[in-house]
Protein backbone atom coordinates (compact mmCIF):
# COMPACT_ATOMS: atom_id res chain seq x y z
CA UNK A 1 0.00 0.00 0.00
CA UNK A 2 1.29 3.44 -0.89
CA UNK A 3 0.95 5.24 2.41
CA UNK A 4 1.34 8.42 4.38
CA UNK A 5 2.92 7.26 7.62
CA UNK A 6 3.82 8.63 11.02
CA UNK A 7 5.69 6.54 13.54
CA UNK A 8 6.95 7.52 16.97
CA UNK A 9 8.32 4.62 18.99
CA UNK A 10 10.78 4.90 21.82
CA UNK A 11 11.47 4.37 25.48
CA UNK A 12 11.19 7.88 26.91
CA UNK A 13 13.95 8.89 29.30
CA UNK A 14 13.28 12.60 29.60
CA UNK A 15 10.46 14.59 31.17
CA UNK A 16 6.93 15.45 30.08
CA UNK A 17 6.40 14.71 26.42
CA UNK A 18 3.57 14.60 23.88
CA UNK A 19 2.93 13.64 20.26
CA UNK A 20 -0.02 14.46 18.05
CA UNK A 21 -2.59 17.25 18.19
CA UNK A 22 -4.11 18.06 21.56
CA UNK A 23 -5.43 21.61 21.10
CA UNK A 24 -7.86 21.27 24.00
CA UNK A 25 -5.04 20.51 26.45
CA UNK A 26 -4.54 17.36 28.44
CA UNK A 27 -7.13 14.60 28.26
CA UNK A 28 -7.08 14.71 32.05
CA UNK A 29 -8.58 18.22 31.80
CA UNK A 30 -11.52 17.27 29.58
CA UNK A 31 -14.94 17.67 31.18
CA UNK A 32 -16.62 14.46 32.36
CA UNK A 33 -19.94 14.53 34.16
CA UNK A 34 -23.23 12.75 34.81
CA UNK A 35 -24.99 16.14 34.57
CA UNK A 36 -26.39 17.21 31.18
CA UNK A 37 -25.87 20.87 32.04
CA UNK A 38 -22.10 20.35 32.20
CA UNK A 39 -21.80 19.03 28.62
CA UNK A 40 -23.75 21.19 26.13
CA UNK A 41 -24.92 20.22 22.66
CA UNK A 42 -21.87 20.45 20.38
CA UNK A 43 -21.49 22.80 17.45
CA UNK A 44 -18.96 20.62 15.64
CA UNK A 45 -16.05 22.96 16.37
CA UNK A 46 -15.10 21.19 19.61
CA UNK A 47 -12.01 18.97 19.54
CA UNK A 48 -14.00 15.81 20.28
CA UNK A 49 -16.44 16.57 17.45
CA UNK A 50 -14.26 18.18 14.77
CA UNK A 51 -14.43 15.19 12.40
CA UNK A 52 -18.01 14.19 13.22
CA UNK A 53 -21.23 14.75 11.21
CA UNK A 54 -22.94 16.55 14.08
CA UNK A 55 -26.15 17.20 12.14
CA UNK A 56 -26.65 13.49 11.47
CA UNK A 57 -26.14 12.72 15.18
CA UNK A 58 -28.38 15.56 16.41
CA UNK A 59 -31.31 13.36 17.59
CA UNK A 60 -29.00 11.58 20.03
CA UNK A 61 -28.11 14.82 21.86
CA UNK A 62 -31.64 15.16 23.29
CA UNK A 63 -32.42 15.17 27.00
CA UNK A 64 -35.29 12.71 26.47
CA UNK A 65 -34.86 9.49 24.53
CA UNK A 66 -37.11 6.45 24.12
CA UNK A 67 -36.35 3.09 25.72
CA UNK A 68 -38.11 0.78 23.28
CA UNK A 69 -36.31 1.30 19.98
CA UNK A 70 -34.21 -1.84 20.41
CA UNK A 71 -34.68 -5.30 21.88
CA UNK A 72 -31.97 -6.99 23.94
CA UNK A 73 -31.61 -10.77 23.86
CA UNK A 74 -28.92 -12.55 25.89
CA UNK A 75 -27.73 -16.11 25.43
CA UNK A 76 -25.44 -16.60 28.41
CA UNK A 77 -22.88 -19.22 29.24
CA UNK A 78 -24.09 -21.45 32.11
CA UNK A 79 -21.74 -19.79 34.58
CA UNK A 80 -22.82 -16.24 33.72
CA UNK A 81 -25.63 -14.31 35.42
CA UNK A 82 -27.91 -11.94 33.48
CA UNK A 83 -30.25 -9.33 35.02
CA UNK A 84 -32.42 -6.42 33.96
CA UNK A 85 -32.16 -3.66 36.57
CA UNK A 86 -33.52 -0.16 37.14
CA UNK A 87 -31.31 2.81 36.35
CA UNK A 88 -30.77 3.50 40.08
CA UNK A 89 -28.98 0.16 40.59
CA UNK A 90 -25.85 0.89 42.62
CA UNK A 91 -23.61 -1.04 40.23
CA UNK A 92 -24.21 1.36 37.34
CA UNK A 93 -21.92 4.30 36.72
CA UNK A 94 -18.84 2.77 38.37
CA UNK A 95 -16.75 2.56 35.18
CA UNK A 96 -16.37 6.32 34.80
CA UNK A 97 -18.30 9.47 33.96
CA UNK A 98 -19.60 10.37 30.47
CA UNK A 99 -17.20 12.47 28.43
CA UNK A 100 -19.28 13.89 25.57
CA UNK A 101 -22.85 14.91 24.79
CA UNK A 102 -24.11 11.59 23.43
CA UNK A 103 -22.60 9.77 26.41
CA UNK A 104 -24.20 12.04 29.02
CA UNK A 105 -27.53 12.03 27.14
CA UNK A 106 -27.52 8.23 27.08
CA UNK A 107 -26.81 8.06 30.82
CA UNK A 108 -29.60 10.46 31.75
CA UNK A 109 -32.22 9.05 29.38
CA UNK A 110 -31.93 5.34 30.16
CA UNK A 111 -34.62 3.76 32.38
CA UNK A 112 -33.16 0.28 32.85
CA UNK A 113 -29.99 -1.65 32.12
CA UNK A 114 -28.87 -5.15 31.23
CA UNK A 115 -26.23 -6.48 33.62
CA UNK A 116 -24.02 -9.44 32.65
CA UNK A 117 -22.00 -10.76 35.60
CA UNK A 118 -19.22 -13.33 35.55
CA UNK A 119 -19.01 -14.54 39.19
CA UNK A 120 -15.73 -14.60 41.09
CA UNK A 121 -13.45 -17.53 40.18
CA UNK A 122 -15.85 -18.67 37.41
CA UNK A 123 -14.49 -19.69 34.00
CA UNK A 124 -17.22 -19.40 31.37
CA UNK A 125 -17.52 -22.57 29.29
CA UNK A 126 -19.05 -20.78 26.29
CA UNK A 127 -19.37 -17.36 24.69
CA UNK A 128 -22.09 -15.10 26.09
CA UNK A 129 -24.00 -13.38 23.28
CA UNK A 130 -25.84 -10.07 23.75
CA UNK A 131 -27.93 -9.33 20.66
CA UNK A 132 -29.32 -5.82 20.19
CA UNK A 133 -31.89 -5.52 17.40
CA UNK A 134 -33.27 -2.25 16.13
CA UNK A 135 -37.06 -2.32 15.96
CA UNK A 136 -37.90 1.36 15.38
CA UNK A 137 -36.27 4.65 14.38
CA UNK A 138 -37.21 6.44 17.62
CA UNK A 139 -34.06 7.85 19.20
CA UNK A 140 -33.36 5.33 21.96
CA UNK A 141 -31.09 4.99 25.00
CA UNK A 142 -29.70 1.60 26.03
CA UNK A 143 -27.31 0.60 28.83
CA UNK A 144 -25.23 -2.55 29.24
CA UNK A 145 -22.89 -3.48 32.11
CA UNK A 146 -20.44 -6.36 31.75
CA UNK A 147 -18.88 -7.17 35.13
CA UNK A 148 -16.08 -9.71 35.47
CA UNK A 149 -15.56 -10.38 39.17
CA UNK A 150 -12.16 -11.28 40.59
CA UNK A 151 -10.23 -14.12 38.93
CA UNK A 152 -13.03 -14.91 36.48
CA UNK A 153 -12.71 -15.57 32.74
CA UNK A 154 -15.27 -14.97 29.98
CA UNK A 155 -15.96 -13.85 26.42
CA UNK A 156 -18.94 -11.56 25.70
CA UNK A 157 -20.04 -10.67 22.16
CA UNK A 158 -22.36 -7.67 21.67
CA UNK A 159 -24.09 -7.94 18.30
CA UNK A 160 -25.95 -4.94 16.81
CA UNK A 161 -28.37 -5.54 13.91
CA UNK A 162 -31.42 -4.04 12.26
CA UNK A 163 -32.29 -0.36 11.85
CA UNK A 164 -32.05 1.93 14.86
CA UNK A 165 -31.25 5.38 16.16
CA UNK A 166 -29.32 4.26 19.24
CA UNK A 167 -27.47 6.11 21.97
CA UNK A 168 -25.71 3.49 24.06
CA UNK A 169 -23.54 3.08 27.14
CA UNK A 170 -21.45 -0.04 27.61
CA UNK A 171 -19.74 -0.29 30.99
CA UNK A 172 -17.03 -2.90 31.49
CA UNK A 173 -15.65 -3.65 34.95
CA UNK A 174 -12.76 -6.10 35.17
CA UNK A 175 -11.86 -6.87 38.78
CA UNK A 176 -8.48 -8.02 40.10
CA UNK A 177 -7.06 -11.05 38.31
CA UNK A 178 -9.99 -11.40 35.89
CA UNK A 179 -9.62 -12.01 32.15
CA UNK A 180 -12.38 -10.67 29.92
CA UNK A 181 -12.85 -10.37 26.16
CA UNK A 182 -15.61 -8.02 24.93
CA UNK A 183 -16.41 -7.96 21.21
CA UNK A 184 -18.79 -5.29 19.88
CA UNK A 185 -20.04 -5.88 16.32
CA UNK A 186 -21.83 -3.05 14.49
CA UNK A 187 -23.62 -4.83 11.61
CA UNK A 188 -26.51 -2.38 11.25
CA UNK A 189 -28.82 -1.84 8.31
CA UNK A 190 -27.85 0.99 5.96
CA UNK A 191 -29.81 3.79 7.64
CA UNK A 192 -28.91 3.17 11.30
CA UNK A 193 -27.26 5.82 13.48
CA UNK A 194 -25.36 4.58 16.52
CA UNK A 195 -23.31 6.40 19.16
CA UNK A 196 -21.78 4.25 21.89
CA UNK A 197 -19.61 5.16 24.88
CA UNK A 198 -17.65 2.16 26.16
CA UNK A 199 -16.16 2.89 29.58
CA UNK A 200 -13.91 0.26 31.15
CA UNK A 201 -11.95 -0.15 34.39
CA UNK A 202 -9.19 -2.73 34.80
CA UNK A 203 -8.04 -3.95 38.22
CA UNK A 204 -4.82 -5.39 39.61
CA UNK A 205 -3.25 -8.01 37.32
CA UNK A 206 -6.47 -8.08 35.26
CA UNK A 207 -6.63 -8.35 31.48
CA UNK A 208 -9.19 -6.86 29.09
CA UNK A 209 -9.33 -7.52 25.36
CA UNK A 210 -11.75 -5.03 23.80
CA UNK A 211 -12.67 -5.62 20.14
CA UNK A 212 -14.74 -3.33 17.90
CA UNK A 213 -15.95 -4.42 14.45
CA UNK A 214 -17.88 -1.89 12.34
CA UNK A 215 -19.44 -2.60 8.94
CA UNK A 216 -23.03 -1.38 8.75
CA UNK A 217 -24.98 1.76 9.52
CA UNK A 218 -25.16 5.30 8.18
CA UNK A 219 -23.25 6.88 11.08
CA UNK A 220 -21.45 4.87 13.76
CA UNK A 221 -19.40 6.61 16.48
CA UNK A 222 -17.75 4.43 19.13
CA UNK A 223 -15.72 5.95 21.99
CA UNK A 224 -13.92 3.25 24.03
CA UNK A 225 -12.20 4.46 27.22
CA UNK A 226 -10.04 2.28 29.48
CA UNK A 227 -8.76 3.22 32.93
CA UNK A 228 -6.36 1.23 35.10
CA UNK A 229 -7.24 1.15 38.79
CA UNK A 230 -4.27 -0.85 40.15
CA UNK A 231 -0.84 -2.04 38.98
CA UNK A 232 -0.32 -5.03 36.72
CA UNK A 233 -3.32 -4.51 34.45
CA UNK A 234 -3.29 -5.11 30.69
CA UNK A 235 -5.58 -3.74 27.99
CA UNK A 236 -5.62 -4.82 24.35
CA UNK A 237 -7.85 -2.80 22.02
CA UNK A 238 -8.47 -4.24 18.56
CA UNK A 239 -10.62 -2.68 15.84
CA UNK A 240 -11.63 -3.54 12.29
CA UNK A 241 -13.88 -1.40 10.07
CA UNK A 242 -14.98 -1.21 6.43
CA UNK A 243 -16.80 1.90 5.17
CA UNK A 244 -18.85 2.18 1.97
CA UNK A 245 -20.12 5.20 0.04
CA UNK A 246 -21.51 7.95 2.31
CA UNK A 247 -20.94 5.93 5.50
CA UNK A 248 -19.29 7.65 8.46
CA UNK A 249 -17.46 5.38 10.90
CA UNK A 250 -15.67 6.94 13.85
CA UNK A 251 -13.62 5.33 16.61
CA UNK A 252 -12.19 7.55 19.36
CA UNK A 253 -10.16 5.73 21.99
CA UNK A 254 -8.71 6.86 25.30
CA UNK A 255 -6.36 4.80 27.48
CA UNK A 256 -5.68 6.37 30.87
CA UNK A 257 -2.52 5.11 32.58
CA UNK A 258 -2.88 6.56 36.08
CA UNK A 259 -1.14 3.82 38.10
CA UNK A 260 2.27 2.11 37.72
CA UNK A 261 3.25 -1.03 35.83
CA UNK A 262 0.38 -1.42 33.36
CA UNK A 263 0.42 -2.31 29.68
CA UNK A 264 -1.77 -1.29 26.74
CA UNK A 265 -1.78 -2.18 23.05
CA UNK A 266 -4.10 -0.63 20.45
CA UNK A 267 -4.37 -1.92 16.87
CA UNK A 268 -7.11 -0.67 14.51
CA UNK A 269 -7.33 -1.28 10.76
CA UNK A 270 -9.90 -0.04 8.27
CA UNK A 271 -10.73 -0.08 4.58
CA UNK A 272 -12.81 2.46 2.63
CA UNK A 273 -14.52 2.46 -0.74
CA UNK A 274 -17.02 4.66 -2.56
CA UNK A 275 -17.68 8.37 -2.80
CA UNK A 276 -18.25 9.99 0.57
CA UNK A 277 -16.96 7.06 2.64
CA UNK A 278 -15.36 8.59 5.74
CA UNK A 279 -13.56 6.97 8.65
CA UNK A 280 -12.11 8.65 11.72
CA UNK A 281 -9.70 7.09 14.19
CA UNK A 282 -8.44 9.08 17.17
CA UNK A 283 -6.23 7.31 19.69
CA UNK A 284 -5.46 9.16 22.92
CA UNK A 285 -3.07 7.70 25.48
CA UNK A 286 -2.34 9.56 28.72
CA UNK A 287 0.52 8.44 30.97
CA UNK A 288 0.12 10.32 34.23
CA UNK A 289 3.01 11.27 36.51
CA UNK A 290 2.23 8.38 38.87
CA UNK A 291 2.22 5.77 36.09
CA UNK A 292 5.85 4.68 36.17
CA UNK A 293 6.89 1.53 34.27
CA UNK A 294 4.06 1.98 31.74
CA UNK A 295 4.31 0.05 28.47
CA UNK A 296 2.04 1.31 25.66
CA UNK A 297 1.80 1.31 21.87
CA UNK A 298 -0.99 2.23 19.42
CA UNK A 299 -1.27 1.57 15.70
CA UNK A 300 -3.79 2.59 13.02
CA UNK A 301 -3.74 1.56 9.35
CA UNK A 302 -6.21 2.59 6.61
CA UNK A 303 -6.54 1.19 3.09
CA UNK A 304 -8.37 3.39 0.55
CA UNK A 305 -9.75 1.19 -2.23
CA UNK A 306 -11.46 3.77 -4.50
CA UNK A 307 -11.50 7.49 -5.22
CA UNK A 308 -13.75 9.74 -3.17
CA UNK A 309 -13.08 8.13 0.23
CA UNK A 310 -11.39 9.85 3.16
CA UNK A 311 -9.66 8.52 6.27
CA UNK A 312 -8.64 10.73 9.22
CA UNK A 313 -6.16 9.25 11.68
CA UNK A 314 -4.89 11.09 14.76
CA UNK A 315 -2.70 9.32 17.35
CA UNK A 316 -2.05 11.31 20.52
CA UNK A 317 0.47 10.30 23.16
CA UNK A 318 0.78 12.40 26.31
CA UNK A 319 3.46 11.50 28.83
CA UNK A 320 3.93 13.13 32.23
CA UNK A 321 6.78 10.97 33.53
CA UNK A 322 10.08 9.80 32.08
CA UNK A 323 10.15 6.60 34.13
CA UNK A 324 8.36 4.31 31.69
CA UNK A 325 9.14 1.01 29.98
CA UNK A 326 8.16 2.24 26.53
CA UNK A 327 5.64 4.26 24.53
CA UNK A 328 4.94 4.78 20.87
CA UNK A 329 2.40 5.13 18.11
CA UNK A 330 2.13 4.76 14.35
CA UNK A 331 -0.43 5.74 11.72
CA UNK A 332 -0.58 5.09 7.98
CA UNK A 333 -3.20 5.75 5.30
CA UNK A 334 -2.68 4.74 1.69
CA UNK A 335 -4.31 3.73 -1.56
CA UNK A 336 -4.44 0.25 -2.98
CA UNK A 337 -0.91 -0.62 -4.10
CA UNK A 338 -0.88 -1.14 -7.89
CA UNK A 339 2.60 -2.67 -7.67
CA UNK A 340 1.33 -5.43 -5.40
CA UNK A 341 -1.56 -6.01 -7.79
CA UNK A 342 0.79 -6.17 -10.79
CA UNK A 343 3.10 -8.60 -8.96
CA UNK A 344 0.24 -11.03 -8.31
CA UNK A 345 -1.28 -10.70 -11.77
CA UNK A 346 2.14 -11.28 -13.36
CA UNK A 347 2.08 -14.68 -11.69
CA UNK A 348 -1.16 -15.67 -13.33
CA UNK A 349 -3.62 -14.56 -10.62
CA UNK A 350 -6.74 -12.83 -12.09
CA UNK A 351 -7.26 -9.21 -11.03
CA UNK A 352 -10.37 -9.95 -8.97
CA UNK A 353 -8.59 -12.66 -6.98
CA UNK A 354 -5.48 -10.53 -6.63
CA UNK A 355 -7.44 -7.66 -5.11
CA UNK A 356 -9.09 -10.05 -2.68
CA UNK A 357 -5.71 -11.44 -1.63
CA UNK A 358 -4.30 -7.98 -0.90
CA UNK A 359 -7.28 -6.92 1.22
CA UNK A 360 -7.48 -10.25 3.02
CA UNK A 361 -3.78 -9.97 3.82
CA UNK A 362 -4.33 -6.45 5.17
CA UNK A 363 -6.91 -7.70 7.67
CA UNK A 364 -5.73 -11.30 8.26
CA UNK A 365 -3.49 -10.83 11.29
CA UNK A 366 -6.06 -8.65 13.03
CA UNK A 367 -8.89 -11.13 12.47
CA UNK A 368 -6.76 -13.89 13.97
CA UNK A 369 -6.28 -11.78 17.11
CA UNK A 370 -10.01 -11.61 17.85
CA UNK A 371 -10.02 -15.15 19.23
CA UNK A 372 -13.74 -15.86 18.72
CA UNK A 373 -14.24 -18.33 15.86
CA UNK A 374 -17.85 -17.40 15.10
CA UNK A 375 -16.95 -13.70 14.85
CA UNK A 376 -13.88 -14.41 12.71
CA UNK A 377 -15.92 -16.46 10.23
CA UNK A 378 -18.55 -13.76 10.01
CA UNK A 379 -15.91 -11.10 9.40
CA UNK A 380 -14.38 -13.01 6.54
CA UNK A 381 -17.82 -13.34 4.94
CA UNK A 382 -18.48 -9.60 5.43
CA UNK A 383 -15.14 -8.67 3.89
CA UNK A 384 -15.94 -10.86 0.87
CA UNK A 385 -19.29 -9.06 0.48
CA UNK A 386 -17.57 -5.66 0.67
CA UNK A 387 -15.02 -6.72 -1.93
CA UNK A 388 -17.85 -7.70 -4.28
CA UNK A 389 -19.08 -4.11 -3.99
CA UNK A 390 -15.66 -2.65 -4.75
CA UNK A 391 -15.21 -4.90 -7.76
CA UNK A 392 -18.56 -3.78 -9.11
CA UNK A 393 -17.38 -0.17 -8.85
CA UNK A 394 -14.11 -0.96 -10.64
CA UNK A 395 -15.51 -3.20 -13.38
CA UNK A 396 -18.99 -1.68 -13.74
CA UNK A 397 -20.61 -5.06 -13.19
CA UNK A 398 -23.43 -5.41 -10.63
CA UNK A 399 -22.44 -6.82 -7.23
CA UNK A 400 -23.49 -10.38 -6.46
CA UNK A 401 -26.62 -10.74 -4.33
C-alpha positions, 0 to 999 in steps of 0.5 A, spaced: 500 500 500 502 506 498 501 510 504 502 516 508 505 514 515 507 517 522 511 513 527 513 515 533 516 509 537 521 509 543 522 508 550 522 515 553 527 517 558 526 525 559 520 529 562 513 530 560 512 529 552 507 529 547 505 527 540 499 528 536 494 534 536 491 536 543 489 543 542 484 542 548 489 541 552 490 534 556 485 529 556 485 529 564 482 536 563 476 534 559 470 535 562 466 528 564 460 529 568 453 525 569 450 532 569 447 534 562 448 541 564 455 540 564 456 538 557 452 542 552 450 540 545 456 540 540 457 545 534 462 541 531 467 545 532 469 542 539 475 537 539 472 531 540 467 533 534 471 536 529 471 530 524 463 528 526 457 529 522 454 533 528 447 534 524 446 526 522 447 525 530 443 531 532 437 526 535 441 523 540 443 529 543 436 530 546 435 530 553 429 525 552 430 518 549 425 512 548 427 506 551 423 501 546 427 502 539 431 496 540 430 489 543 436 486 547 436 478 547 442 474 551 444 467 550 449 466 556 454 461 558 451 457 564 456 460 569 454 467 567 448 471 570 444 476 566 439 481 570 435 487 567 435 492 573 432 499 574 437 505 572 438 506 580 442 500 581 448 501 585 452 497 580 451 502 574 456 508 573 462 505 576 466 505 570 467 512 569 463 518 567 460 520 560 465 524 556 461 527 551 454 529 549 451 523 546 454 519 552 451 524 558 444 524 554 444 516 554 446 516 561 440 520 563 435 518 558 436 510 560 430 507 564 433 500 565 440 496 564 442 489 562 447 487 567 451 481 565 456 478 571 461 473 571 461 470 578 468 470 582 473 464 580 468 462 574 471 460 568 465 461 562 464 454 558 461 458 552 461 465 549 455 469 552 452 473 546 448 479 547 444 481 541 441 488 540 436 488 534 433 495 532 425 495 531 424 502 530 427 509 528 425 512 535 431 515 538 433 510 543 437 509 549 440 503 552 445 501 557 449 494 558 454 493 564 459 487 563 462 485 570 467 480 570 468 479 578 475 477 581 479 471 577 473 470 572 474 468 565 469 470 559 468 472 552 462 476 551 459 478 544 455 484 543 451 484 536 448 490 533 443 488 527 437 491 524 435 499 523 435 503 529 437 510 532 441 508 538 445 512 543 448 506 548 452 506 554 457 499 555 460 499 561 465 494 562 468 492 569 474 487 570 476 486 577 483 483 580 485 477 576 480 477 571 480 475 564 475 478 559 474 479 552 468 483 549 467 484 542 462 489 539 459 488 532 456 493 528 452 490 523 446 495 522 442 496 516 444 501 511 440 507 515 442 506 522 445 511 526 449 509 533 453 512 538 456 508 543 460 510 549 464 504 552 467 505 559 472 500 562 476 499 568 481 494 569 483 492 576 490 489 579 493 483 574 487 483 570 486 483 562 481 486 558 481 484 550 476 489 547 474 488 540 470 493 535 468 491 528 464 496 524 461 494 517 453 497 517 450 503 519 449 510 516 453 513 522 457 509 527 461 513 532 464 508 538 468 511 543 472 506 548 475 508 554 479 504 558 482 506 565 487 502 570 485 502 577 491 498 580 498 495 577 499 489 573 493 490 568 493 489 561 488 492 555 488 490 548 484 494 544 483 491 537 478 494 531 476 492 524 472 497 520 470 497 512 466 503 510 462 504 503 459 510 500 456 515 504 458 511 510 461 515 516 465 510 521 468 513 527 472 510 533 475 515 538 479 511 543 482 513 550 487 509 554 488 512 561 494 510 565 494 513 572 497 507 576 504 504 575 506 497 571 500 497 566 500 495 559 496 497 553 496 495 546 491 498 540 491 496 533 485 498 529 485 497 521 480 499 516 478 499 509 474 504 505 470 504 498 465 509 494 464 516 494 463 519 501 466 514 505 469 517 511 472 513 517 475 517 523 480 514 528 483 518 534 487 514 539 489 518 545 493 515 550 495 519 557 501 516 561 500 520 568 506 522 573 504 516 577 504 511 572 511 509 572 513 503 568 508 503 563 508 500 556 504 502 551 503 502 543 498 504 538 497 503 531 492 505 526 492 503 518 487 505 513 486 502 506 483 506 501 480 502 495 477 507 491 477 514 489 472 519 493 473 516 500 477 519 506 480 517 512 482 521 518 487 518 523 490 522 529 494 518 534 495 522 541 500 520 546 501 524 552 506 522 557 507 526 564 513 521 567 520 519 564 520 513 568 516 508 563 518 502 559 516 504 553 511 508 549 509 509 541 504 510 536 504 509 528 499 511 523 498 510 515 493 511 510 494 509 503 491 507 496 491 500 494 498 498 491 498 497 484 505 494 484 502 489 489 496 487 484 501 487 478 506 482 482 500 477 483 497 478 476 504 477 473 504 470 476 497 468 473 492 470 478 486 474 475 485 481 477 479 480 482 482 474 486 489 478 486 485 484 489 481 479 494 488 477 496 491 484 498 485 486 502 485 479 506 492 480 507 491 487 510 486 484 515 488 477 516 493 478 522 487 482 526 482 477 524 486 472 527 487 476 534 479 476 535 479 469 538 472 468 537 471 463 531 464 465 530 466 472 529 472 471 525 468 467 520 462 472 520 468 477 518 471 473 513 464 473 509 463 480 510 469 482 507 468 478 501 461 481 500 464 488 501 469 486 496 464 484 491 461 491 492 468 494 490 469 490 484 462 492 481 465 499 482 471 498 478 468 493 473 462 496 472 458 489 473 453 489 478 455 486 485 453 479 487 446 478 491 
